[in-house]
Every structure is written in C-alpha cells, then in structure tokens.
Amino acid sequence: MSDSRRKKPPLVAEKRFGKATTKKSATKRTSKATPKKTARKRRAAPKRPAKKRNPIVAFFLGIFGWIWRVTWAFTWRIGLVVGLVVGLAIGFVYLQLPDVDELLDGRARGSVTLLDRDDRVFAWRGDQFGGAVTAETVSEHLKNAVVATEDRRFYWHFGVSPRGVASAVRINLKEGRGPLSGHGGSTITQQTAKLLCLGEPYKAEDWESEAAYVQDCRQGSLWRKVKEAVYAMAMETKYTKNEILSVYLNRAYMGGGAYGAEAATQRYFGKPAANATPAEAAMLAGLLTKPSSLAPTANLSRSQDRAATVLRLMNEQGYLTDEETARWQTNPATLSVAAAENAGGYFADWVMSTGPEFFTRNTTEDVILKTTFDGRIQQAAEDGLAWVFENKVREGSKAQAAIVVMSADGAVRAMVGGRQTKVSGAFNRAVQAKRQTGSAFKPFVYATALDLGGHYDDRVVDEPYCQTIPGSGEWCPKNYTGKYYGDVTLSFALMNSLNIPAVKVSEQAGRENVRTVANMFGIESDLAAGPALALGASESSVLEMAGAYAGILNGGSSVTPYGLVELRLMGDEDPLMGTGGGIGERVISGAAARELVWMMEKVVSEGTGGRAKIDGWQVAGKTGTTQAARDAWFIGFTNEYVAGVWMGYDDNTPLTGVTGGGLPAEIWRETMTRVHEGIEPRPLPAFVPKPQAPKARAGQRRQQNGLEGVVNGILKDIFGGR
C-alpha cells in the first residue's frame, strides 16, 4: 500500500525548447562573465584630474568672452534695426518712383537739328534726343556691349554690388586715392539712379545754373553713396532689369550733344540704334566713361581704340565669338558722311544766333531748322582757304582769315570764321570781328555819285589834296603808290583804287549821302563822320560787306543776309516761322547799279584785283587794305555768287607784304573756282558803254558842269534826309 499522505512534487511540463537553465548554472555563468568586465576596466587609462587654468589667462579670456557676447548682442540688434530702417527707406522711395515711361527723356533743354538747302542734316545743337528706345528695341549688340563694359553682373545683383564696391575701393587705395575717389564700383542701376539725380528734378529757380545742378547730382560723398544705394535697390524692386537698362540707354550722355542711344547712333552713324553693328555698339558703349573726350567726332582714332577694348570684353563674357571679335576689331566703326564732315560749324552757330532764342539757344522743344547752307560750297571755301595757306603763306603764320559766300538775294551758302574749320562755338571772324574795310568801301562812294547822276567816264583830278579837319588840323590823303595821275575818269580811279579821287567824289556827292547809301546797303556799323569815310576808316564784318555787295549785284536793292529758311517743331509738318532775310528796298537805281558793276569788273580785269580772275567768268570786285596793312580784303561776285574774304591778325598785328589784291584775292579765286565747277558761265548784269564822239561827250560834260550847282542843290534836298 502506498502512503497516500506523502507530498507529491508538482506536475511541471517539460521544457519544449531545450533544457531548462537552472538557477545554479545561470549564477555560474554570471560569475564567470563578471571578472572579464572588471579586467577591461582595469586595462583602461585612469582619468587625470582637471588641470587648473592660469588665473590671469582665465581673467582675460573671460573679459574677451564677455565683450564678444555684448558685441554680438548689440550687433544683431543694430543689424536688425538697420535692416528695418533700410527696408523702410526702400519702401518709401519705391512709393515715390514714377512709371518707367516718365523717366526716359530727362533733358532740361531741347535739340536743334539743322538741315541744308537739300534737307540733309549737317549739324546739331542743343541736347540731342532721337526718341525713346527700350532694351528690347535697341540692337542686341548694343545692350550686350553696355552690360559687358559697365556692369557684367547686372542681371544677378540687387542694385548694389558689394564685390564691385570692394574691388573699386581696393583699386583706389592702390592708386593712392581716397576709397571713394576715382573708381566707384557703381552698378548700372546706381548709375541710372545718379542720372535721375535720385528723383530730384531740375528747377531753374532753385539752382544757379543747370551745370550746378548736374554737379550736385554727381557728387561722391559717403552719404550720397548711401542714398544712391537705397534708391538703386528701390528701383530694382519697382522695375525689371530691362526697364532699368532702358532708362539708362535713354539718359546716358554719349558726347557730341547726344543724350541716349538713339541720338548717339543717329549722330555718329546716321542710323537708328536698332541697326547698330557690334563695332558701332562697342564704340557707343566705350563713350560712357568719358563721352566728351572719347567722342568719335572729337578723336576717331581714340574712340576706335576704346571700342576694340569693349569688343574684347564682349568676347570674354561670351557675347561674341573669337571670329566675330577679330572681324569687328579689324573693321572698326566709322562716322557717317555728315558726322565725318563736321561741316558748317560757323554757319550753324550764326544761324542759331539769328533765330528766336526760345527756339534755338534756350529751347525746351526739339526743333528742326531748314537753312540755306550748301555743303559743296562750304567745302570749296574750306579747301580754297587751306590751299592758299599751305602754298602761299609762310609756315607757322598766325594770320587768320574769314570767308562768306552767298547768293545775290542774301542767302548765305557757306561761312568760314577762321582757319580751324571743324569747330563749333568758336570765335567767328566772319560775323563777330569788326575790322576797318579800307578801299573795299569805295564802291559805295561811287554808287552814291552814279545814283546822283554821275557816270563812269566823269572826270576828277588826282593831285595833292588837303583838307582842314576841325579839331584835328590838316588832313592830306595820299594814294597807295604815292603817285598822282592827274585828270582821270571815275572808272580809272576805282580800278586803280586811287584815294584822292575817292575823297573828292565823296565830298562832292555829300558825306551824309554816302553814309546813307552804305547803311541802306546793309553796313550797320557806325560809319566815320569825317572825309576819311571814303577810304574805309569805318569798321564792318565780312558778312555785312558781302551782303552790301550782293545788293549791287542784284540791281541796287538792299539785301539782308540770311541763313534760316524755315523753323518747325520735330514731328510737325507746318513751320512756325520762315525766311528772315532777302532782298529789301531799292537803294540806287538799276542803271546806276549796272554801271557800277561794269566799273567793278574793270577792277578785276584791268586793275588791282587781277589775281581774282576766274577762267571763263566775268568777275567784279574790289580790293581793300587798311592803314599799316592790318586788314586785307577782297570782295567780289560773278553772276551766280558773292564772296567776301578778310585776312589779318586777331591782335591787329600788321600783315607783312599782304594787300587786298594779293592773298585775299587768291583765296577768293581758289574758293570761287571750286564753287563754279560744273556751272555754265553767264555774264554779269552790267551795262555796255556805247562809244560816243568826243565832241558830243565833251558837250554833255560842259552842260553837266554848267548845271552842276543846280543839280547838286536839288539832290541834296532829295537825299539830305535819308
């Protein structure tokens, strides 16, 4: 029997997955692993105690650390404040900026374009503006050239280029200048902001002059640079890159009076900006740094050299291939015919001075002036003058000369105001210089006598002659040759420029009558009051004298020289005003004028003006030489044109071996020979003397002498009030 009360072990299921691990064995394994860990710890290097820092070093490091923390705390706060202020400033400027179309034309003055008699442009004055263009409408080459030259990172910066400013400061310091002096590192946007004068428009009442306004806009102070940067960033926010570039291309000054790409392209190349070639675009972009000195009209060679550099920059920045660069550097841009000639500077200045001031010198409109100018005749005058000075005048001479060529109605065709012909704004000796006329005045003495009833074959005695001048004593004129020719005709006396007969004729005709005739023919200068009036003691200009001789050629009517034919505003078809000169009232009779022309023809064909002869043409004229040869003149005409020539020194130094019948007559001949090329010769409008029997003519002369007192009395009554 079993003992049922024995405690039986609990029923435990067998471990299905391996043997059960007993507590003893687990303990055993644990005890074996523990020593290994201990061994590792023993092998590791023991920690060293922290080394104490030097108290002095620790002190200073603490100070520096404190300073850094304070500085950083201030810096980020100040930076935040500055950023907010700049942002507000940019926002304020942004709100003030107008629409981009209002910024394209920023001129304070208008332009004047001068057309010749055939409606071709020959000169420009004022601030030229060919019309608004955009970055999309100009030649792609021009846009690329400007960016490559002025601001290669234009399309990537935000209006200001820190890298460009740093580079400019470095270059300035390296070259011994102040950090802001010289190179500015300005972007195209900053330059545009400067051209806009930071939004401050020009007001005449606020500035001493426009130049003072421009100078203030261009100042380079630090504060101005800051304002410029803010304005530039506001522009970048308001406008697109192409709009900013458009404003720049329209406002930038490009020399020669041209503002903007369109005006400059028309001025130099005679074409629109849309058609500019790479070479022309490079030349225009090269002008932006120094527009006046680099202008191709001032120095074409220097402008071409600068353009070659711009082409290289375009190549480096990928705008042109190597082949294209080589091609355009080998074939640089050249000026248009009109720009290359740079013709008519003296004429253009004179026309500008004769027109209404508010449409010429101070115009705010774009004006077109049609003129009487003839480029072919102008070139003839310049070439004739140059030939004589190169071949007949000693090298190094400082003598000057002036020429005016006009038609019989006073239409001025050419004008040379000095030996330097390619100029503008220079002293114009043809208009501004008032010089004694000498014997060139004598035709007006004989014109008066002929108009009073005299004739070419009336006689006068050439003999020693003196006259007492109240307050001056005795005055005794002499002939240039020092000889006396006795009883001579008026024609002989004029032909040989005899002084004593001229004085006697003047006194007999009446000085006041002579003064009146000269004034009515257009000599407006004050005329001498004494008997020396007949010998050209008075002063006049080449323009006045040529105009007066034109009156003789056209039959005895006064002539007002003119150059302006028509004035109109650009874009308008109807003119605002027309011709300001031409033929006026009659001065002497047609018969007297024709007889005087015949007498003056003898001056050239047989007398003192022989060097002025032109093959195949009848020429009439008169020489003139003043006291001590300070002035030498020849004024004459054919059936087609009148020309006046003066020669002398600006400081009144006497000429050496020069008389009016010498170099001035030769300048006249060289000029008029070229002027008349290709023109069929026509005779002068002179009378042809009819041969008369000596007795008949003597009877007429006796009759005339018998009635002389009566006639003179009547004539004085008629002409005394003139």
HELIX and SHEET records of a PDB file:
HELIX    1   1 LYS A   23  ARG A   43  1                                  21    
HELIX    2   2 PRO A   55  GLN A   96  1                                  42    
HELIX    3   3 VAL A  100  LEU A  103  5                                   4    
HELIX    4   4 GLU A  140  GLU A  150  1                                  11    
HELIX    5   5 PRO A  162  LYS A  174  1                                  13    
HELIX    6   6 ILE A  188  LEU A  195  1                                   8    
HELIX    7   7 CYS A  197  GLY A  199  5                                   3    
HELIX    8   8 ALA A  204  ASP A  206  5                                   3    
HELIX    9   9 GLU A  210  CYS A  217  1                                   8    
HELIX   10  10 LEU A  222  LYS A  238  1                                  17    
HELIX   11  11 LYS A  241  ARG A  251  1                                  11    
HELIX   12  12 ALA A  261  PHE A  269  1                                   9    
HELIX   13  13 ALA A  273  ASN A  275  5                                   3    
HELIX   14  14 PRO A  278  GLY A  286  1                                   9    
HELIX   15  15 PRO A  291  LEU A  294  1                                   4    
HELIX   16  16 LEU A  300  GLU A  316  1                                  17    
HELIX   17  17 ASP A  322  THR A  330  1                                   9    
HELIX   18  18 VAL A  337  GLU A  341  1                                   5    
HELIX   19  19 GLY A  345  THR A  354  1                                  10    
HELIX   20  20 GLU A  357  PHE A  359  5                                   3    
HELIX   21  21 GLY A  375  ASN A  391  1                                  17    
HELIX   22  22 GLY A  438  PHE A  441  5                                   4    
HELIX   23  23 LYS A  442  ASP A  451  1                                  10    
HELIX   24  24 LEU A  490  MET A  495  1                                   6    
HELIX   25  25 ASN A  499  ALA A  509  1                                  11    
HELIX   26  26 ARG A  511  MET A  520  1                                  10    
HELIX   27  27 PRO A  531  LEU A  535  5                                   5    
HELIX   28  28 VAL A  542  LEU A  553  1                                  12    
HELIX   29  29 GLY A  590  SER A  605  1                                  16    
HELIX   30  30 GLY A  610  ALA A  612  5                                   3    
HELIX   31  31 GLN A  627  ALA A  629  5                                   3    
HELIX   32  32 LEU A  663  VAL A  675  1                                  13    
HELIX   33  33 PRO A  694  GLY A  706  1                                  13    
HELIX   34  34 GLU A  708  PHE A  719  1                                  12    
SHEET    1   A 4 VAL A 121  GLY A 126  0                                        
SHEET    2   A 4 SER A 111  LEU A 115 -1                                        
SHEET    3   A 4 VAL A 367  THR A 371  1                                        
SHEET    4   A 4 LEU A 564  LEU A 569 -1                                        
SHEET    1   B 5 VAL A 412  VAL A 416  0                                        
SHEET    2   B 5 GLN A 400  SER A 407 -1                                        
SHEET    3   B 5 TYR A 641  GLY A 648 -1                                        
SHEET    4   B 5 ASP A 631  PHE A 637 -1                                        
SHEET    5   B 5 ALA A 620  THR A 625 -1                                        
SHEET    1   C 2 ARG A 435  GLN A 436  0                                        
SHEET    2   C 2 GLU A 539  SER A 540 -1                                        
SHEET    1   D 2 ARG A 459  ASP A 462  0                                        
SHEET    2   D 2 GLY A 486  THR A 489 -1                                        
SHEET    1   E 2 GLN A 467  ILE A 469  0                                        
SHEET    2   E 2 GLY A 473  TRP A 475 -1                                        
SHEET    1   F 2 SER A 557  THR A 560  0                                        
SHEET    2   F 2 GLY A 582  ARG A 586 -1                                        
END                                                                             
